[in-house]
Amino acid sequence: MKRLSIALATAMIIVSLVLSYLSLSLTPKAKVVIRVSTTTSLYVTGLLDHLAEELKKRYPEVEVVFISVGSGAALELAAKGDVDVVMVHAPSLEKKYIERGVIVNGAIFAYNYFVLVGPSEDPARVKGLEDIVEAFKRIYQAGELGHSCFVSRGDMSGTHVRELMIWNMTGLNPKGRLWYVESGTGMSKTLMLADNLKAYTLSDIGTFLKLKKEGVLKNLVMLVSRGSLLINVYSIHLVNPSRYEVNKEYARRWMEFILSDDGQELIASYGKDKYGVALFNPAKGRSEELKKMWKLLSEGRMIGCS
């Protein structure tokens, strides 16, 4: 009888332990939120949502929340401690926030190109030029003659910073000219405004191809897409966990996923099915070259340019 009692007690303990284990293992993990401030081009093209869906397969408890703004605003959100990760394309701005200790552990994860787009009539005659500085000079001259307009982002985004860099290299200042319009908006709205005005503008290639494919842009065509000044480098940075209350662990997991072979392959293939061409190129295989480009851009200069 005593042995039976001991056996029953042991069995009950085992059952209790098994039930406790099952209860713990079947209880869903608490939702984890990663806050990411990002440049509009990464978000509008759908790339980030695509990557987030794949991350969720690995970590079902994770929800990545994107705040899509210009690069300058994205970095300022980091400075306020409002996000965990920053994904931007403005090296000269990024450098300032790195030096301030706002962002750390930065890495280049993708690149594509800026393109000069404008009306098919091309009144400034810039189509096919390989020198973007010369193209901007011609647009300025045509604008002064009343033949063309230029729409600027005007929002301190990565695209706007690059545009200002090119204008600076022309030695000309378009600000305040009647033909120079500052939209103060994201890339999509800037492109649509330029389309309505039949004006020139600088765009990341991804957003332009997306809107063109969707039939949103009726008048704009790609005119200049070559030259080292047009390379568009995308970086991911962690917000400094020693200065801000951030989700350090999952921010790191998001970054590691983006930089992993799987993440890089997803970037390499994104857009091919819908647009016939990838909207972004992975950094994998060109890391050292891109780092040199980033450094030059962060200093406001490029190869062959002072």
C-alpha positions, 0 to 999 in steps of 0.5 A: 500500500505504501509503495502504491502511494509513493508511485501515485505521488510520483506520477502526480508530480511528473504529470504536474511538471509535464503540464507546467512545461506544456503550459509555458511552451504553449503560451505565446511570447509577449509582443516585441516592438522594434521602432525603426525610423527610415527614409521614405524610399525604403518604405514606399517601395515596400522593401521594408515590409517585405523584410519585416514579414520574413523576420516575423517567420523567425521571431513571431513575437516581433512587430517592426514599426516603421516611421517613414520620413526624410533621412534628417528627420529619421536621425532626429527621431534617434536623437530624441530616443524615439526609435531603436534603429535608423535606416537612412541614405545621407552620409553627411548627416549620418556622420554628424549623429555618429560623432554626437554618439546618437547612433552606433554600429552602423553598416551599409546594407544596400545601394542603388542610384539617384536619377535625374528625371524630367519631361520627355520634351527635355527643354534643358537638353540633359538627356544622356549626359554622364555628368550630373553637374553639367546637367544641373547647370543646363537646368539652371540656364533653362530655368533662367530663360523661363524654359524649365522648372525644378522641384526640390524635396526641400526637406533635408532628406538624403535625396535633398542633401545630394541635390544640394551637394550637386548644386554646390558643385555647379557654383550656382544657387537656385534657391529663391529663383521662380523656377525652383520649387521646394515641395517640403514633402516625401519622394512620391509627392515630389515626383507627382508635383514634378510630373504635374509641372513637367519639371525636373527633379532628383529621385531615388531610382526605386521610387521613380520606377515604382510610380512609373510602373503604376502609371502615376507619372505620365510626363516624367522620364529618366534622363540622367542615371550615370556617374559616381555622384549618383550612387545612393548608399543605404546604411542601418544604425543602432540607436546608442543603448548607453544613452537611450532606452531602446530595445537593444536585443531585438534591434540587433536581431533586425540589423543582423537579419538585414546583413545576413545572407538571407537578408541580402538575397531578399534585397537582391531579388526585391522588385524583379517580379513586379518591375522587371529589375531589382529596386536595390542592390545588396551591399554584400560583395561590395562592402569595402568599395561602398565604405569608401564611397560613404566616407567621401559622401560623408565629407561632402565630396566624391572621387574626382571632385573637391 
